[in-house]
Amino acid sequence: MASHPEPAPEPVIACDPALTDGTALAVTRGVLRLFARHDIFGISEVPLPNGRRLDIMAVDARGQIIAVEIKCSRADLLGDGKWPDYFDYCDRYFWAVPAGFDLTLFESEALWPGRTGLIVADQYDAEILRPAPSEPLAPARRKVEVQRFARRAARRLTQITDPDGQLLWSNDA
């Protein structure tokens, strides 16, 4: 029987307080529920070719890519300088935060309120407080990113149905 190379694992997420107390997971769930009601479907923790990792990447019925960056604390929001790197991989960009978050921070020009949407979420639902404007990707880039998204989603489903089959496929992040 042929030997198959072991695929690179999905990235491990650092255990920050927002993840260990379940806040980020709750916000993710609420955002994905909101999106599903609008025929938008996404996956969480999506590695990008530039080395960054999106909290949520979603695709709408028209094939537009939506990026969501979840912030659970003021320090996390203000200390994160990597989020502008996501614009090369999406048509629309949202911040998502838990209920009770200081929303006035998102009016700061440093957080590009004219280019970013804002969602407030809990584990059951979410609400768009500020729609994200569309800044269309080049068609070739969108095609590549939608294909990467589809392959990643399919691979994750395959791993659920056949967790021992990881040796049969490679990581095409």
N, C-alpha and C positions, 0 to 999 in steps of 0.2 A: 504494500500500500504506500502511495506517495506521501511524503512528508510535506505539510503545509506550514508556511511561516506563521508565527503567532502575530495576530494583528495588534497594532498599538491600542491600548485601552482608551476609553473615553476619559477626558480629563477629570481629575479629582478636584472637588471644590473645597477650598479652604473652609474650615469651621469657624466662621465669624459668628458673633452673637446673634445676628439676625437669622442665620440658618439654624442654629441650635435651638432657638426658642420657637421656631416654626413660622415666624413672621413672613419671611421671603416666600416660603412654600405657600402660605395662605394667600399672599398677594398674587403669586403665579396662578394659583387655582382660580381665583376670582377673575383675573384678566382673561384667562383661557375660556371661562364660562361666558363672559361678556362677548368675546370674539365669536364664539360658536353661535351665539344668537344672531350674529350678523354675517354668518357664512364665511367666517375667517377662522382658519385652523392653524395652530402653532405647536411648536415643541420648545422645551426649555433647555438651557445650558448648551448652546450651539457654538462650537469652536469655529472661528473664521480663519481664512487663509493668512490674515495679517497677524495672527497670534493672539488676538483678542477672543473673548467669549461673550456672546450675547445671552442675556438672561432669558429672553423669549424671542424667537423668530417665528413669524406667522406669514401665511400667504392668503390673500383674499380671492374672491371668485374671478377677478380680472387678472390675477397673476401678480399683483403688486406685493412687494415684500414689506412687512412691517416689523420694525425692531422695537423692543421694549427693554428698557433698563430699569431695574427695580432698586429702589433706595429705601432702606428701613431706618436710617438715622441721619441726622444732620451732618455728623462727622463723615459718614460714608459718602454723602452727596458732595460736600464741599472738598473732601480730600481726593476725589476721583477726577483725574485729568484725562482718562483714556476714552471717555464716551464719544468725543468727536470722531474718533476712528471708525465708528459704526456707520457713519453716513455713506461711506463707499459701498455699503452692502444692503441698503434699504431705500424704499421709495418714501416711507413715512417713519418717523421716530417719535416714540412716546417715553415719558417718564412714568413710572407707576410707583405709588406709595401707599402705605397703610392709612386707614382712617386715623385722624388725629395728627397727622404730619403737618408741620408748618408750611403751608402752601405758598406763603409770600416769598419764600426763597426762590420759587420758580419764575418769579417776575424779574429777577436779576438778569441784566443783559449778558452776564457771564454764562448763563445757562440757556441762552438763545431762545427766548420765548416765541420769537417769530418763526422758528424752524422746528419747534418741538411741541408735541401734544402732552397732555397731562391726564392721568387716570388715577383715581382713588379706588382701592379694592380691599376686600376682606376675603375670607375663605369661601364665601357663598356667592359673591357677586362683585361687580365693579361698575364704575360710572366714569364716562369721559367728561372731564371738566373743561378741557381745551382740546379741540380736534388738532390732529397733526397735519400740517400742510403737506401736500404731495410735491416731492422733488424727484421726478422720474429718473430712474437709472437708465443708462444706455441699454437698448434692447439686448445686445450681446451679453452684457454683464448680468442682466435680469435672468436671461435664459440659463446661464451657468449657475447662478445662485439658486434658482428654483429647482434645477436638477440636483444640486448638492443637497438642498432641503429634502426633496423627495427621497433620495437615496438614504439619507440619514434617518428619516422617519421610517422607511421600510426596514432598514437594518435594525432599528430599535424594536420594531414589531417582531421581526424574526428572532431577535434575542429573547423576547418574552416567550415565544412559542417553542424555541429550541435553545435554551441557555447553554447546552453543552456543544452547540454547533459553532462556537466562535472560531474554531480552527478552520472552518470552511470558507470564511470570508475575510477580506482585508479591510482595514480602516481607510475609508476614502474621505476623510474629513476635508 
